[in-house]
Amino acid sequence: MAHVNLLPWRAERRKLREREFYMQLAASFVVGLGILLVWVFWMDQRIDNQNERNTYLQTEIKQLDVRIAKIKDLEKVRQHLLARKQIIEQLQADRSQMVHLFDELVRTIPTSARLTGLKQSGQAMTLDGVAQSNASVAEYMRNIEASPWMGHADLRKTENSHNATRMPYVFGLNVALSRPKLDETHAGAGPTPATAAKATTGASSKLAASPGTPMTAKPASAMAAGGTKP
């Protein structure tokens, strides 16, 4: 006689599979929730780290802004000091300029001309005067351009006033001022003490070597000191 299983095994297997499906679904949900929590925690940590970095950068930026403001103030002070230094150097350079200019005005003006007015504005000078002829004005311009303290001279005007004076020509000049170099200043000031001593020594030697000279040559040091001994 054949054995027939009359139990509902298909229903039992279906229930078992449904139970396994729900268990796998719950496990997947738990794993997904765990992964989500880990990801949220990791993102929170990164956000907090970035916020700390931003706070640090903002603090450093504020400190740099303060330093930049101090540097700007120091730069202003530096510019102010440089401007004062430049003004002082300019004043020191121009301190003796007027003395030399008046001396050069006396040296350069010819006898046939006379100044009636002068005006200085920075490194430019305006000269007005009278002269006997245009040749006197041209000579005066050449003397000015040859002067180390005055430069190029531009003729502003020259006209004959047709008066009965000895200097009927009225002229005006625009003169550019200049500063001579150190060697030119020394050259215009005359021989240096060393050159004068050498010249004195050479003159003394010539006097001693000349035959029949009634006077005795003295040493250069004695001549420079002003002492006289027979």
Residue frames as qw, qx, qy, qz and C-alpha x, y, z in Angstrom:
[[0.000, 0.892, 0.451, 0.000, 0.00, 0.00, 0.00],
 [0.420, 0.491, -0.021, 0.763, 1.51, 3.47, -1.04],
 [0.354, -0.532, -0.420, 0.644, 2.38, 6.12, 1.66],
 [0.142, 0.715, 0.334, 0.598, 0.66, 9.47, 0.97],
 [0.288, -0.178, -0.376, 0.862, 1.68, 12.62, 2.93],
 [0.063, -0.744, -0.604, -0.278, -1.50, 14.35, 3.72],
 [0.355, -0.647, -0.237, 0.632, 0.16, 17.23, 5.76],
 [0.339, 0.924, 0.173, 0.043, 0.01, 20.83, 4.28],
 [0.707, -0.293, 0.147, 0.627, 3.80, 21.02, 3.60],
 [0.372, 0.519, 0.302, 0.708, 3.41, 23.60, 0.86],
 [0.263, -0.890, -0.191, -0.319, 1.79, 26.03, 3.28],
 [0.721, -0.618, 0.039, 0.312, 4.53, 25.36, 5.84],
 [0.649, 0.044, 0.247, 0.718, 7.27, 26.04, 3.26],
 [0.146, 0.729, 0.291, 0.602, 5.52, 29.24, 2.12],
 [0.462, -0.876, -0.111, -0.086, 5.34, 30.49, 5.70],
 [0.763, -0.387, 0.134, 0.500, 9.02, 29.66, 6.22],
 [0.507, 0.329, 0.287, 0.744, 10.02, 31.58, 3.07],
 [0.104, -0.856, -0.244, -0.444, 7.87, 34.53, 4.12],
 [0.637, -0.752, -0.025, 0.167, 9.57, 34.52, 7.54],
 [0.711, -0.142, 0.223, 0.652, 13.01, 34.42, 5.96],
 [0.309, 0.609, 0.316, 0.658, 12.06, 37.24, 3.57],
 [0.294, -0.906, -0.153, -0.262, 10.89, 39.47, 6.41],
 [0.731, -0.574, 0.085, 0.359, 14.01, 38.67, 8.43],
 [0.615, 0.131, 0.281, 0.725, 16.24, 39.55, 5.47],
 [0.078, 0.776, 0.298, 0.551, 14.22, 42.70, 4.89],
 [0.502, -0.862, -0.077, -0.011, 14.61, 43.73, 8.55],
 [0.745, -0.339, 0.183, 0.545, 18.34, 42.94, 8.45],
 [0.461, 0.421, 0.316, 0.714, 18.73, 45.02, 5.28],
 [0.155, -0.888, -0.229, -0.368, 16.85, 47.91, 6.89],
 [0.650, -0.728, 0.027, 0.218, 19.03, 47.74, 10.00],
 [0.697, -0.075, 0.266, 0.662, 22.23, 47.62, 7.90],
 [0.275, 0.632, 0.325, 0.647, 21.03, 50.49, 5.72],
 [0.346, -0.907, -0.157, -0.180, 20.08, 52.51, 8.80],
 [0.724, -0.535, 0.113, 0.421, 23.49, 51.83, 10.32],
 [0.576, 0.204, 0.308, 0.729, 25.26, 52.86, 7.12],
 [0.028, 0.810, 0.299, 0.504, 23.12, 56.04, 7.00],
 [0.529, -0.844, -0.067, 0.055, 23.98, 56.87, 10.63],
 [0.726, -0.287, 0.211, 0.589, 27.69, 56.32, 9.99],
 [0.418, 0.457, 0.341, 0.707, 27.55, 58.51, 6.90],
 [0.185, -0.895, -0.231, -0.332, 25.69, 61.27, 8.77],
 [0.660, -0.698, 0.042, 0.276, 28.21, 61.11, 11.63],
 [0.680, -0.025, 0.284, 0.676, 31.10, 61.26, 9.18],
 [0.223, 0.663, 0.326, 0.636, 29.59, 64.24, 7.35],
 [0.398, -0.899, -0.154, -0.098, 28.98, 66.01, 10.68],
 [0.714, -0.477, 0.145, 0.491, 32.63, 65.49, 11.57],
 [0.523, 0.260, 0.339, 0.738, 33.75, 66.88, 8.24],
 [0.032, -0.832, -0.310, -0.459, 31.43, 69.88, 8.60],
 [0.558, -0.818, -0.051, 0.129, 32.70, 70.55, 12.13],
 [0.708, -0.219, 0.232, 0.629, 36.30, 70.25, 10.92],
 [0.352, 0.500, 0.353, 0.708, 35.65, 72.66, 8.06],
 [0.253, -0.903, -0.242, -0.250, 33.92, 75.08, 10.44],
 [0.663, -0.642, 0.062, 0.379, 36.96, 75.00, 12.71],
 [0.593, 0.068, 0.327, 0.733, 39.23, 75.65, 9.73],
 [0.118, 0.737, 0.364, 0.557, 37.00, 78.52, 8.63],
 [0.451, -0.882, -0.139, 0.011, 37.08, 79.99, 12.12],
 [0.693, -0.406, 0.190, 0.565, 40.87, 79.70, 12.21],
 [0.458, 0.335, 0.385, 0.728, 41.18, 81.29, 8.79],
 [0.088, -0.868, -0.314, -0.375, 38.87, 84.14, 9.76],
 [0.577, -0.776, -0.016, 0.254, 40.93, 84.76, 12.90],
 [0.638, -0.176, 0.308, 0.683, 44.16, 84.78, 10.91],
 [0.286, 0.602, 0.420, 0.615, 42.57, 87.06, 8.29],
 [0.275, -0.932, -0.207, -0.116, 41.57, 89.53, 11.01],
 [0.636, -0.601, 0.159, 0.458, 45.12, 89.48, 12.40],
 [0.550, 0.146, 0.418, 0.708, 46.51, 90.02, 8.89],
 [0.080, 0.825, 0.378, 0.412, 44.10, 92.90, 8.36],
 [0.442, -0.882, -0.033, 0.157, 45.42, 94.50, 11.55],
 [0.646, -0.337, 0.332, 0.599, 49.01, 93.97, 10.40],
 [0.422, 0.476, 0.465, 0.616, 48.20, 95.34, 6.94],
 [0.112, -0.942, -0.251, -0.192, 46.69, 98.44, 8.54],
 [0.554, -0.735, 0.154, 0.359, 49.85, 98.89, 10.64],
 [0.621, 0.004, 0.442, 0.647, 52.00, 98.40, 7.53],
 [0.240, 0.744, 0.407, 0.473, 49.97, 101.03, 5.69],
 [0.313, -0.947, -0.071, 0.031, 50.43, 103.42, 8.61],
 [0.638, -0.490, 0.321, 0.499, 54.16, 102.71, 8.63],
 [0.539, 0.349, 0.472, 0.603, 54.27, 103.23, 4.86],
 [0.031, 0.922, 0.266, 0.280, 52.60, 106.61, 5.31],
 [0.493, -0.826, 0.137, 0.236, 55.13, 107.51, 8.01],
 [0.689, -0.133, 0.428, 0.569, 57.94, 106.32, 5.72],
 [0.386, 0.635, 0.415, 0.526, 56.66, 108.41, 2.83],
 [0.195, -0.969, -0.123, -0.093, 56.36, 111.41, 5.15],
 [0.609, -0.640, 0.272, 0.381, 59.91, 110.93, 6.42],
 [0.630, 0.160, 0.465, 0.601, 61.23, 110.50, 2.87],
 [0.196, 0.840, 0.325, 0.388, 59.48, 113.70, 1.85],
 [0.372, -0.923, 0.060, 0.081, 60.99, 115.54, 4.81],
 [0.705, -0.335, 0.383, 0.493, 64.41, 114.07, 4.01],
 [0.523, 0.466, 0.438, 0.563, 64.09, 115.18, 0.39],
 [0.022, -0.956, -0.183, -0.230, 63.07, 118.68, 1.46],
 [0.549, -0.770, 0.200, 0.257, 66.01, 118.89, 3.88],
 [0.683, -0.055, 0.451, 0.571, 68.42, 117.69, 1.18],
 [0.350, 0.715, 0.385, 0.466, 66.94, 120.20, -1.24],
 [0.230, -0.971, -0.041, -0.055, 67.35, 123.00, 1.29],
 [0.653, -0.550, 0.328, 0.405, 70.93, 121.95, 1.98],
 [0.617, 0.236, 0.474, 0.582, 71.66, 121.87, -1.74],
 [0.183, 0.787, 0.330, 0.487, 70.01, 125.27, -2.32],
 [0.480, -0.769, -0.218, 0.361, 71.49, 126.88, 0.79],
 [0.372, -0.531, 0.267, 0.713, 74.47, 128.38, -0.99],
 [0.482, 0.460, 0.603, 0.438, 72.86, 128.60, -4.41],
 [0.088, 0.957, 0.272, 0.041, 71.71, 132.21, -4.06],
 [0.381, -0.779, 0.275, 0.415, 75.18, 133.36, -3.03],
 [0.507, -0.100, 0.649, 0.559, 76.70, 131.68, -6.08],
 [0.353, 0.684, 0.582, 0.262, 73.93, 133.01, -8.31],
 [0.035, -0.986, -0.079, 0.145, 74.48, 136.62, -7.26],
 [0.444, -0.586, 0.476, 0.483, 78.21, 136.14, -7.70],
 [0.492, 0.183, 0.703, 0.480, 77.64, 134.70, -11.18],
 [0.237, 0.875, 0.420, 0.052, 75.29, 137.55, -12.06],
 [0.167, -0.912, 0.192, 0.323, 78.08, 139.98, -11.30],
 [0.486, -0.356, 0.647, 0.467, 80.65, 137.90, -13.19],
 [0.479, 0.334, 0.734, 0.346, 78.59, 137.25, -16.32],
 [0.248, 0.895, 0.354, -0.113, 76.98, 140.61, -17.00],
 [0.590, 0.311, 0.126, 0.734, 79.00, 142.73, -19.44],
 [0.218, -0.348, -0.206, 0.888, 79.80, 146.37, -18.85],
 [0.161, -0.023, -0.388, -0.907, 77.47, 147.38, -21.65],
 [0.507, -0.416, -0.646, -0.391, 74.39, 145.88, -19.93],
 [0.129, -0.210, 0.570, -0.783, 72.57, 146.41, -16.68],
 [0.248, -0.367, -0.896, -0.043, 69.89, 144.40, -14.86],
 [0.290, -0.334, 0.035, -0.896, 66.67, 146.08, -13.79],
 [0.738, -0.236, 0.288, -0.563, 64.93, 143.10, -12.25],
 [0.344, 0.220, -0.910, -0.074, 65.20, 139.38, -11.56],
 [0.752, -0.207, 0.225, -0.584, 62.81, 136.70, -10.33],
 [0.141, 0.270, -0.953, -0.016, 63.48, 133.08, -9.36],
 [0.813, -0.070, 0.115, -0.566, 60.87, 130.34, -9.43],
 [0.974, -0.061, 0.215, 0.018, 62.30, 126.94, -8.55],
 [0.663, -0.219, 0.444, 0.562, 65.08, 126.11, -10.98],
 [0.394, 0.615, 0.414, 0.542, 64.19, 128.94, -13.37],
 [0.257, -0.561, -0.160, 0.770, 65.12, 132.61, -13.27],
 [0.353, 0.803, 0.401, 0.266, 63.71, 135.57, -15.16],
 [0.440, -0.360, 0.028, 0.822, 66.07, 138.44, -15.90],
 [0.284, 0.883, 0.336, 0.163, 65.10, 141.90, -17.15],
 [0.484, -0.529, 0.097, 0.690, 67.54, 144.61, -18.05],
 [0.397, 0.901, 0.008, -0.174, 68.82, 147.20, -20.48],
 [0.743, -0.145, 0.369, 0.539, 71.80, 147.10, -22.84],
 [0.017, -0.602, 0.280, 0.748, 73.63, 149.25, -25.35],
 [0.481, 0.374, -0.542, -0.579, 72.95, 146.91, -28.29],
 [0.953, 0.008, -0.061, -0.295, 71.79, 143.45, -29.25],
 [0.655, 0.416, -0.567, 0.278, 75.43, 142.37, -29.31],
 [0.130, -0.431, 0.624, -0.638, 75.63, 143.10, -25.58],
 [0.809, -0.118, 0.237, -0.525, 72.58, 140.91, -25.00],
 [0.909, 0.273, -0.311, -0.044, 74.12, 138.10, -27.07],
 [0.361, 0.481, -0.648, 0.467, 77.38, 138.40, -25.11],
 [0.445, -0.344, 0.509, -0.652, 75.44, 138.25, -21.86],
 [0.930, 0.033, 0.021, -0.365, 73.63, 135.09, -23.02],
 [0.760, 0.380, -0.494, 0.182, 76.93, 133.44, -23.93],
 [0.055, 0.463, -0.650, 0.600, 78.37, 134.30, -20.51],
 [0.696, -0.222, 0.330, -0.598, 75.29, 132.87, -18.81],
 [0.960, 0.154, -0.148, -0.182, 75.47, 129.59, -20.72],
 [0.597, 0.439, -0.564, 0.365, 79.18, 129.31, -19.86],
 [0.304, -0.532, 0.498, -0.614, 78.46, 129.73, -16.14],
 [0.281, 0.025, -0.954, 0.096, 78.43, 126.52, -14.04],
 [0.113, 0.281, 0.717, -0.628, 75.53, 127.76, -11.89],
 [0.519, 0.523, 0.161, -0.656, 73.32, 128.84, -14.79],
 [0.584, 0.120, 0.757, 0.268, 72.34, 126.87, -17.85],
 [0.283, 0.395, 0.610, 0.626, 70.52, 127.56, -21.08],
 [0.055, 0.469, 0.233, -0.850, 69.28, 131.12, -21.61],
 [0.283, 0.561, 0.701, 0.336, 66.23, 131.85, -23.75],
 [0.061, -0.012, 0.057, 0.996, 65.68, 135.34, -25.13],
 [0.141, 0.586, 0.746, -0.284, 62.21, 136.41, -24.14],
 [0.284, 0.913, 0.288, 0.056, 62.30, 139.86, -25.69],
 [0.467, -0.315, 0.128, 0.816, 64.67, 142.50, -26.97],
 [0.258, 0.817, 0.446, 0.261, 63.54, 145.87, -28.32],
 [0.363, 0.155, -0.049, 0.918, 64.87, 149.32, -28.89],
 [0.112, -0.725, -0.571, 0.368, 63.11, 151.86, -26.71],
 [0.350, 0.617, 0.258, 0.656, 64.49, 154.75, -28.82],
 [0.358, -0.915, -0.156, 0.097, 65.26, 156.84, -25.81],
 [0.300, 0.865, -0.291, 0.279, 68.22, 159.13, -25.33],
 [0.689, -0.631, 0.356, -0.025, 69.91, 157.01, -22.66],
 [0.029, 0.626, -0.756, -0.189, 73.21, 155.20, -23.08],
 [0.147, -0.010, 0.989, 0.028, 71.41, 151.83, -22.99],
 [0.502, 0.133, -0.095, -0.849, 68.32, 152.07, -25.18],
 [0.582, 0.031, -0.746, -0.323, 67.73, 148.31, -25.68],
 [0.615, -0.299, 0.463, -0.564, 65.37, 146.56, -23.26],
 [0.527, 0.197, -0.807, -0.179, 65.75, 142.77, -22.99],
 [0.743, -0.333, 0.341, -0.470, 64.29, 139.85, -21.06],
 [0.393, 0.357, -0.847, -0.040, 65.83, 136.42, -20.50],
 [0.894, -0.303, 0.060, -0.326, 64.58, 133.11, -19.15],
 [0.229, 0.581, -0.763, 0.169, 67.47, 131.25, -17.56],
 [0.918, -0.230, -0.297, -0.129, 67.47, 127.61, -16.40],
 [0.304, -0.758, 0.529, -0.229, 69.49, 127.15, -13.22],
 [0.901, 0.131, -0.407, 0.068, 71.85, 124.24, -12.69],
 [0.627, -0.721, 0.294, 0.015, 74.24, 122.95, -10.04],
 [0.429, 0.673, -0.603, -0.018, 77.85, 122.37, -10.96],
 [0.925, -0.090, -0.354, 0.107, 79.59, 119.11, -10.26],
 [0.668, -0.701, 0.035, 0.247, 82.12, 118.81, -7.47],
 [0.691, -0.057, 0.260, 0.672, 85.16, 118.91, -9.75],
 [0.241, 0.675, 0.307, 0.627, 83.78, 121.95, -11.59],
 [0.388, -0.904, -0.137, -0.117, 83.24, 123.74, -8.29],
 [0.713, -0.511, 0.167, 0.450, 86.81, 123.04, -7.22],
 [0.582, 0.266, 0.339, 0.690, 88.08, 124.11, -10.63],
 [0.048, 0.807, 0.263, 0.526, 86.22, 127.41, -10.40],
 [0.549, -0.830, -0.091, 0.041, 87.36, 127.98, -6.82],
 [0.088, 0.869, -0.481, 0.076, 91.06, 128.11, -7.76],
 [0.577, 0.338, -0.730, 0.143, 94.01, 125.80, -7.10],
 [0.824, -0.489, -0.280, -0.054, 93.91, 123.38, -4.20],
 [0.428, -0.839, 0.336, 0.011, 96.41, 123.71, -1.29],
 [0.821, -0.162, 0.452, 0.311, 98.46, 120.77, -2.64],
 [0.613, 0.617, 0.270, 0.413, 98.70, 122.39, -6.09],
 [0.028, -0.973, 0.096, -0.210, 99.72, 125.72, -4.54],
 [0.650, -0.636, 0.390, 0.144, 102.42, 123.99, -2.47],
 [0.802, 0.147, 0.415, 0.404, 103.81, 122.26, -5.57],
 [0.396, 0.825, 0.154, 0.373, 103.85, 125.54, -7.49],
 [0.290, -0.929, 0.216, -0.084, 105.63, 127.29, -4.62],
 [0.774, -0.378, 0.437, 0.260, 108.24, 124.53, -4.40],
 [0.714, 0.431, 0.352, 0.425, 108.86, 124.70, -8.18],
 [0.161, 0.944, 0.019, 0.288, 109.25, 128.47, -8.05],
 [0.515, -0.792, 0.323, 0.056, 111.73, 128.18, -5.18],
 [0.823, -0.082, 0.433, 0.359, 113.79, 125.62, -7.09],
 [0.550, 0.684, 0.236, 0.417, 113.93, 127.87, -10.16],
 [0.110, -0.969, 0.128, -0.179, 115.11, 130.79, -8.08],
 [0.678, -0.585, 0.414, 0.165, 117.85, 128.68, -6.49],
 [0.788, 0.143, 0.450, 0.395, 119.05, 127.38, -9.87],
 [0.394, 0.881, 0.138, 0.224, 119.19, 130.80, -11.57],
 [0.668, -0.046, -0.116, 0.733, 122.76, 132.25, -11.70],
 [0.200, 0.216, -0.021, 0.955, 123.36, 135.74, -10.46],
 [0.379, -0.695, -0.496, -0.357, 120.16, 135.97, -8.51],
 [0.071, 0.520, -0.416, 0.743, 120.65, 138.50, -5.73],
 [0.635, -0.383, 0.290, -0.605, 118.14, 136.89, -3.41],
 [0.009, -0.210, 0.972, -0.108, 118.34, 133.51, -1.72],
 [0.593, -0.214, -0.569, -0.528, 115.55, 131.05, -2.37],
 [0.393, -0.282, 0.627, -0.611, 113.59, 130.09, 0.73],
 [0.043, 0.114, 0.992, 0.029, 111.92, 126.73, 1.34],
 [0.305, -0.404, -0.580, -0.639, 108.29, 126.34, 0.42],
 [0.488, -0.567, -0.640, 0.172, 107.28, 125.73, 4.04],
 [0.319, -0.372, -0.221, 0.843, 108.88, 128.98, 5.13],
 [0.066, -0.087, -0.348, -0.931, 107.24, 130.92, 2.31],
 [0.405, -0.489, -0.677, -0.374, 103.87, 129.43, 3.12],
 [0.490, -0.567, -0.534, 0.391, 104.29, 130.28, 6.80],
 [0.055, 0.959, 0.133, 0.246, 105.28, 133.84, 5.96],
 [0.641, -0.664, 0.130, 0.363, 108.67, 133.66, 7.68],
 [0.541, 0.795, -0.148, 0.231, 111.62, 135.61, 6.18],
 [0.683, -0.611, 0.235, 0.323, 115.22, 134.90, 7.08],
 [0.306, 0.831, -0.407, -0.226, 118.31, 136.19, 5.22]]
